[in-house]
Amino acid sequence: MFPSFEKIQSFYAKGLWDKEKVKAAVKYQCITADEYEKITGEAYLE
């Protein structure tokens, strides 16, 4: 199970998660494509 949007955002900001891991969270419907963009600053491309 993936953590919440807030946790994922924090992990990414701290360098604990890379874009691929954040993308996996979208794939498993833990966050939305819009939230991916908010976290990474890039559009989500499948």
Buried (B, 14 or more C-beta within 10 A) or exposed (E): EBBEBEBBBBBBEEEEBEBEEBBEBBEEEBBEEEBBEEBBEEEBEE
